[in-house]
Amino acid sequence: MRNREAVKSILSSLIAIAFGLLFGFIIIFIVNPNQAFRAFSILIQGGFYRGLRSIGQMLYLAIPIMMTGLSVAFAFKCGLFNIGTPGQYIVGAFAAICVAINVDIIPYSILWIICLIAGGLAGALWGIIPGMLKAYKNVNVVISCIMMNYIGMLLVIEGVQRFVYNPMGAESFAVPVNKAIPKAGLDKIFAGSSVNIGIFIAIGLCVLAYIIMNKTTFGYELKACGYNSEASRYAGMSEKKCIILSMGIAGFFSGIGGAIVYMSGTGATIGTAEVLAIEGFNGIPVALLGFNNPLGVIASSIFIAHINLGGNFMQSVDIAIEIIDIIVASIIYFSSFTLYIKLYLDRRRSKRELIATQGGEE
């Protein structure tokens, strides 16, 4: 039964992706019919278009959306919609940069680990707050998460200006390469890309989340409270504790994602413009495409990074960046229809079984 559900989930995702790609091709054909097939070929090749270099960059681009997607998926499995990932992501990134820039007493060989932990804990705090509001005051978690996004963004802007401000530009300092996450030889395998061992950390956290949710009593309690809070309370489980912990863990994943990106030694900085982190919102379709399964999130985040990179390469055939954004957004939008497609397949199967049963009775 579980294998049948897994096959159905994968099939639903593939159908959604196919519709998204078809729609993307139509847009390309309308904009530039002479280069449509070549541009679409580049889009499909995506992360493989320029060999190992683009593969490494695809893996690097997958890290933030893998972590924010995992954050959304983990909370959803616990019955909560964590739309606070942009705030948790940027707060985690800021905490990591602050530690990296201002702390010099810790050896650089382990400083990056401390920075990642700081980013994760900051993200966890930003997730716990709406969790506590939900648990103790029954505040809608979507509303409180949206509010925390803007509060986090504005506090980070203020924090950048006070603690890590670069007077040469309206942004924070970048983390120096000697304090960054090690590449462990990946820079030689994927020469020219920004990938580092952060991809292994991200994948490891997805696997850990899967084990927690499916192989432990703790994970069972979190899911049980999400599915049926009344029955869980009757069974002696603490609904409040489950809500707070699930949002805290989800926030931790988002914070780690932000920390990894800004600790990569790529020169990434936090600007002072009042703009929410797009990586946080992109985690939502990643989670939907992966059916809120931590292992599915790994595949879906790499796919979306693959398509995004292919979209960037399409500029070589005179496709405007605005059109590329529309194409990639359309593919991601169609990807979010996976659940609907799965429900449609379920109804079709139920109807066939009902017809077969009635025919057997006759």
Order of alpha helices (4+ residues) and beta strands (2+ residues): alpha-alpha-alpha-alpha-alpha-alpha-beta-beta-alpha-alpha-alpha-alpha-alpha-alpha-alpha-alpha-alpha
